[in-house]
Amino acid sequence: MSKRSLILFILILSLLGMPLTIYLTYLHFKPELSTFCNFNEKFNCDIVNKSSYAEILGIPVAIFGFIGYLLFFILSFEKIIAMKKKGNLVKEKKITKYILILSIVSFIFSLYLTFLEAFVIFAWCIFCLISATFITIILILSIILYKKDGKIEKNIKLNK
């Protein structure tokens, strides 16, 4: 997979993640229960999204998710612009490093939230699981992208 394909896939996942987190934020504040993603007691977005674990310092975790996806979008867009300009390898690598760091932090936070669903809340939110899947894919893609940037740098040094 080319660097361009990797970064476009991250960009697309971030675009899919933003409305997902907006919907989860809406569900968090919605006074009545949702019927759309409540299947039973084990798969119930309301149980998860209205639990005491759904906020940090009074801010819904879905808002943090939105900010994360927005940052992935901005960084991916910046990476695409940097890739189009020749001789911008330093900036490209720096952006890739930021994407990797953000994906690691997001993945750890997502693991924590998934752990809470499984072992504390004892209920699963389908949309939260979809978001966790997006974050996991973004992490894998960012690791591959980071390695590709390293290989390009090695090739440049070898050719000098």
C-alpha positions in Angstrom: 0.0 0.0 0.0 1.4 3.4 -1.0 1.9 6.2 1.5 -0.8 8.2 -0.3 -3.2 5.3 0.1 -2.4 4.9 3.8 -2.9 8.6 4.5 -6.1 8.8 2.5 -7.5 5.8 4.4 -6.7 7.6 7.7 -8.4 10.7 6.3 -11.5 8.7 5.4 -11.7 7.0 8.8 -11.4 10.3 10.5 -14.2 11.7 8.3 -16.4 8.7 9.3 -15.4 9.0 13.0 -16.5 12.6 13.4 -20.2 12.2 12.7 -20.1 9.0 14.8 -18.8 10.9 17.8 -21.3 13.7 17.2 -24.1 11.2 17.3 -22.7 9.6 20.5 -22.5 13.1 22.0 -26.1 13.7 21.0 -27.1 10.4 22.6 -25.3 11.4 25.8 -27.3 14.5 26.2 -30.6 13.2 24.8 -33.0 12.9 27.8 -35.1 10.0 26.5 -33.7 6.6 25.7 -32.6 5.7 22.2 -34.2 2.8 20.4 -31.8 2.8 17.5 -28.8 1.1 19.1 -30.4 -0.5 22.1 -30.8 -4.2 21.3 -30.8 -5.7 24.8 -29.1 -5.3 28.2 -25.7 -6.4 26.8 -25.8 -4.3 23.6 -27.2 -1.0 24.8 -25.7 2.4 23.9 -27.7 4.2 26.5 -26.3 2.1 29.4 -22.8 2.9 28.2 -23.3 6.4 27.1 -25.1 7.6 30.2 -22.9 5.8 32.7 -20.7 7.7 35.1 -17.7 6.6 32.9 -19.1 8.4 29.9 -17.6 11.7 31.1 -14.3 13.1 32.1 -14.4 16.2 34.2 -18.0 16.7 33.1 -17.1 16.4 29.4 -18.6 13.5 27.4 -15.8 11.1 26.2 -17.4 11.3 22.7 -16.3 14.9 22.5 -12.7 13.8 23.1 -13.3 11.3 20.4 -14.5 14.1 18.0 -11.4 16.2 18.8 -9.2 13.1 18.1 -10.8 12.4 14.8 -10.6 16.1 13.9 -6.9 16.1 14.7 -6.4 13.0 12.5 -8.2 14.8 9.7 -6.1 17.9 10.0 -2.9 16.0 10.2 -3.8 13.7 7.3 -4.7 16.7 5.2 -1.4 18.4 6.1 0.5 15.2 5.2 -1.2 15.1 1.8 -0.2 18.7 1.2 3.4 18.1 2.4 3.6 15.0 0.1 2.7 17.1 -2.9 5.6 19.5 -2.3 9.0 18.1 -3.2 11.8 18.4 -0.7 9.4 18.5 2.3 10.5 15.2 3.8 11.3 16.7 7.3 7.8 18.1 7.6 6.2 14.9 6.2 8.1 12.8 8.8 7.1 15.2 11.6 3.4 15.0 10.7 3.6 11.2 10.5 5.2 11.2 14.0 2.3 13.3 15.3 -0.2 10.9 13.6 1.5 7.9 15.2 1.6 9.5 18.7 -2.1 10.5 18.4 -3.0 7.0 17.2 -1.2 5.4 20.2 -2.8 7.7 22.7 -6.2 7.2 21.0 -5.8 3.4 21.0 -4.8 3.2 24.7 -7.8 5.4 25.6 -10.1 3.3 23.4 -8.8 0.1 25.1 -9.6 1.7 28.4 -13.1 2.5 27.4 -13.6 -1.0 25.9 -12.3 -2.5 29.1 -14.9 -0.5 31.1 -17.6 -1.7 28.8 -16.6 -5.4 29.2 -15.7 -5.5 32.9 -17.3 -2.6 34.7 -20.4 -1.5 32.9 -21.2 -5.0 31.5 -22.8 -3.5 28.4 -21.5 -2.7 24.9 -22.2 0.3 22.7 -22.1 -0.7 19.0 -21.1 2.8 18.0 -18.3 2.8 20.6 -17.1 -0.5 19.2 -17.1 0.9 15.6 -15.1 3.8 16.8 -12.6 1.5 18.6 -12.3 -0.4 15.3 -11.6 2.8 13.4 -8.9 3.8 16.0 -7.3 0.3 15.8 -7.1 0.5 12.0 -5.7 4.1 12.2 -3.0 2.8 14.6 -2.0 0.0 12.2 -2.0 2.3 9.2 0.1 5.0 11.1 2.7 2.3 12.1 3.0 1.3 8.5 3.2 4.9 7.4 5.9 5.6 10.0 7.9 2.6 8.8 7.6 3.7 5.2 8.8 7.2 6.0 11.8 5.6 7.7 12.6 3.5 4.7 12.4 6.6 2.4 14.9 8.4 4.7 17.3 5.4 4.6 17.1 5.3 0.8 17.9 9.0 0.6 20.9 8.5 2.9 22.1 5.6 0.8 21.9 7.5 -2.4 24.0 10.4 -1.1 
